[in-house]
């Protein structure tokens, strides 16, 4: 895990069954339970459970973009967007 990461390490998963989806970490610790948020409830739970994986993938993508900055005209914009998303995920 990155030194700036303060969230519960992934992977996270959504529980199967039940009225309200719950999000659990790999050690079986409960992280959150979705309240009734309509048709989006399950999709929102899946998105939250994917957050650690998305953050890790974005960090890898950022590394690749930085390595190719000389050959890619969009790289500076993409790198800035990736940095902003990582900062937001880390609460900075």
N, C-alpha and C positions, 0 to 999 in steps of 0.2 A: 504494500500500500504506500502511496505517496506521502511524504512527510506533512503536506498541507491538508491531507484528508482527515477529517474528524468524524465522519459518519461511520456507522456500523459497517464493517467490511462485507462485501458481497461474497457469494451470490445470495440474492434474496429470491424468495418464491411466494406465490400467491396460493393460499390454501384452496383445496378442492372441496366443494360443497359448502353448505351453510347458507344462511340468508345474506350475510354481509361478508364479502371477501376480506381475508386478513393477510397481512404480509409478515413473513417470518425470515429470519436469517438462517444461515447454514447450520447453526448450532441449535436451531429450534426455538430461538428467542422471539417472542412476539414484538413486532415493530410498530404495526398500525392496523387498525380495522377501519374499513370504509363504512361511512354512514350512508344512508340512502341518498344517492346523488343521481337517481334516475337511470336511464339507459346507459349512461357512461360509466357506471360504478365499476364493472368488471374491467373495462378498458383502462380506467384510471388506475386501478390496482395493478394491472399488468405494467403500465408505464412506470409507476413508482418502483415496482420490483426490478425493473430493468435499469434503473438509475445507476447503480454501481457499474454495471457492464457498459452502459453508454459512456460513462465518464472514463473508464479504462480505454475504451475504443477511441474516444476522442483524443486522449493523451497520445496514443500510438499514431493516430492520424496527424496530430500536430508535429510529432517528431519527424514523420515522413515529409510533411510540408516544409518544415525548416530545412531539411536536407536538400530539398529540390528548389529552394527559393531562387537560385540563379536561372533556372530553366522554366519557371512557371510564372507568368505575368500576374495571375490571380493570387499567388501565394501570400503576399503581404495582407490582403484583405481576409483570406481564409484563415491565416494564422491569428489575426486579431479577433476574428469571430470565435475561433476555437479557444483562445485564451479567455475571452469573456465568458463563454459557456462553462469552462472549467472553474473560473472564479465564482460564478453564480452557484454552481453545484457545491462548491466548497464554502459557500457563505461569505465570500469576500466581496 
